[in-house]
Amino acid sequence: MAASVPEWKPIDENYAAGEFTARLCGWSRERRFAVIREKIREGKEAVGRKLIDVPGYAFRMWVADREGSPEELWREYNGRAAIEQRIEELKNDLGADEFCTQKFWATESAFLAVLLTFNLLSLYQQNVTPQAGYRQPGTLRTAVFLCGAIPGRSGRQAVLHLSTARGGLDKHKPLIDAVLHWPKSTSPKLDRAGPSPCGSDGFLQQNPVPT
């Protein structure tokens, strides 16, 4: 039925949109199918697996129960195309699978902490190692973050001695420099150049309450 859509709406010279309704086996009613047809051309491989065998064309298809043209659905759902891979990374690389703290809100908080970690890793990659492309959290852990180290002192200064194995300091120093020179501004509350809320003894000081 997708191959025999009677009317295609051109999106550009390579893409066209169409739709049809069908009731598949086991369904209680007909549902709407939105279809995008892409012309196969040299120099660009069609994304995804081959859906139906029609010479010269590749197809994308969605079953929809909402309003909107097929091209609008295409543009919206394209942004979620890799969500299954991201979920797999959350489960396998960041431990977001098979944990339960018995309390619902505690479980949700733990899960949101995992999502925050994932987003921070993505932000880190975009701004510190854009030339390397996207790397999964497990790859980042072994290729970027993992490094043997021993805490020590240099005079009165606490230092961390990094191992020279697997790149050591030579691998991490450019990444640390990139983080320190990250052009995005921080919150004024986190600005180290601002006034310190701590007193000379290092303890947090409270402002006096006016009487």
C-alpha positions in Angstrom: 0.0 0.0 0.0 2.9 2.4 0.7 4.3 1.7 -2.8 0.9 2.4 -4.4 0.1 5.7 -2.7 -2.0 7.4 -5.4 -0.8 11.0 -4.7 2.7 12.1 -3.6 3.4 15.6 -2.4 6.9 16.7 -3.5 9.1 18.1 -0.6 12.1 18.7 -2.8 13.7 17.1 -5.8 14.6 13.9 -3.8 11.8 13.6 -1.2 8.0 13.2 -1.4 5.3 12.6 1.2 2.2 10.6 1.1 -0.3 8.7 3.4 -2.8 6.0 3.5 -5.0 4.2 6.0 -5.0 0.5 6.7 -6.3 -2.0 9.3 -3.7 -4.7 10.0 -4.3 -8.1 11.4 -5.4 -7.9 15.1 -6.2 -4.2 14.9 -9.7 -3.0 16.0 -9.8 -0.2 13.4 -8.0 1.5 10.6 -5.0 3.6 11.3 -3.2 6.3 9.4 0.2 5.6 7.9 2.5 8.6 7.0 5.1 7.8 4.3 8.2 9.6 3.1 9.6 8.4 -0.2 13.3 9.2 -1.0 14.9 8.9 -4.4 18.0 6.7 -4.4 20.9 8.5 -5.9 24.6 8.1 -6.4 26.9 9.6 -3.7 24.3 9.3 -0.9 23.3 6.1 0.8 19.7 5.9 2.0 19.6 5.8 5.8 18.3 2.8 7.6 17.2 -0.7 6.4 15.3 -1.3 3.2 11.7 -1.2 4.1 10.0 -2.3 0.8 11.4 -3.4 -2.6 10.6 -0.6 -5.0 13.4 0.1 -7.6 14.8 3.6 -7.4 13.2 4.6 -4.0 13.7 4.1 -0.3 10.8 4.6 2.2 10.2 5.7 5.8 6.9 5.1 7.4 5.1 6.0 10.7 1.7 4.8 12.1 0.2 8.0 13.5 -2.9 8.9 15.6 -2.3 12.6 15.5 -2.8 15.5 13.2 -0.1 17.0 11.0 1.2 16.4 7.5 3.6 13.5 6.8 6.5 15.8 6.4 5.8 17.4 9.8 5.8 14.0 11.5 9.0 13.1 9.7 10.8 16.2 10.9 9.6 15.7 14.5 10.3 12.0 14.8 13.7 12.3 13.0 15.0 13.9 16.1 14.2 10.7 18.1 15.7 8.4 15.5 18.6 7.3 17.8 16.7 7.1 21.1 17.0 3.3 21.3 20.8 3.5 21.1 20.8 6.2 23.8 18.5 4.0 26.1 20.9 1.1 25.5 23.9 3.3 26.6 22.0 4.4 29.7 21.3 0.8 30.6 24.7 -0.8 29.8 27.2 2.0 30.4 25.6 4.1 33.2 23.7 1.5 35.2 20.2 2.8 34.5 18.8 -0.8 34.5 17.5 -3.1 37.1 17.8 -0.9 40.1 15.0 0.0 42.5 15.2 1.8 45.8 11.7 0.6 46.8 10.4 4.2 47.1 9.1 5.7 43.8 10.6 9.2 44.2 13.9 7.8 45.3 14.0 5.6 42.2 13.1 8.5 40.0 15.8 10.7 41.6 18.4 8.0 40.9 17.3 7.7 37.3 17.3 11.5 36.8 20.9 11.5 38.2 21.9 9.0 35.5 20.2 11.2 32.8 22.1 14.3 34.2 25.4 12.4 34.0 24.6 11.3 30.4 23.8 14.9 29.4 27.0 16.2 31.1 29.0 13.6 29.2 27.4 14.7 25.9 28.0 18.4 26.7 31.6 17.6 27.6 32.2 15.9 24.2 30.6 18.7 22.2 32.8 21.3 23.8 36.1 19.5 24.7 36.6 16.8 22.0 34.3 17.7 19.1 36.9 16.4 16.6 36.6 12.9 18.0 32.9 12.7 17.2 30.4 11.0 19.5 31.7 8.3 21.8 29.6 6.1 24.1 30.0 6.5 27.9 31.8 3.2 28.2 34.3 4.3 25.5 34.8 7.6 27.2 35.5 5.9 30.5 38.3 3.8 29.2 39.7 6.2 26.5 39.4 9.5 28.3 38.7 9.4 32.0 40.4 6.2 33.2 43.9 6.9 34.5 45.9 5.5 37.4 46.8 8.2 39.9 48.3 8.7 43.4 47.5 11.7 45.7 50.5 13.5 47.0 52.0 16.9 48.0 54.3 19.3 46.4 55.4 21.6 49.3 52.2 22.7 50.8 50.2 22.1 47.7 48.1 18.9 47.3 48.7 17.3 43.9 47.6 14.3 42.0 50.3 12.3 40.3 48.9 10.8 37.1 50.2 7.6 35.6 52.2 7.8 32.4 50.6 4.6 31.1 48.0 4.8 28.3 48.8 8.5 27.6 48.8 9.7 31.2 49.2 13.4 31.7 49.9 13.9 28.0 46.4 12.6 27.2 44.5 14.4 30.0 46.2 17.8 30.0 44.7 19.1 26.7 41.2 18.0 27.9 41.7 19.8 31.3 42.9 22.9 29.5 39.9 22.8 27.2 37.6 22.6 30.3 39.3 25.4 32.0 39.1 27.6 28.9 35.5 26.7 28.1 34.0 29.9 26.8 30.5 29.4 28.4 30.0 31.5 31.5 29.2 30.1 34.8 26.6 31.2 37.3 27.7 34.2 39.4 27.3 31.9 42.5 30.0 29.6 41.1 32.3 32.4 39.8 35.6 31.8 41.7 36.6 35.5 41.1 33.6 36.7 43.1 33.5 37.2 46.9 33.8 34.1 48.9 31.0 33.1 51.3 33.5 31.6 53.7 35.4 33.4 56.4 39.1 33.3 57.0 38.6 30.1 59.0 37.1 28.4 55.9 33.7 27.9 57.5 30.5 29.2 55.8 29.5 32.6 57.3 25.9 33.6 57.9 24.8 37.1 57.4 23.4 38.7 60.6 19.7 39.0 60.8 18.6 42.6 61.1 16.7 43.5 64.2 
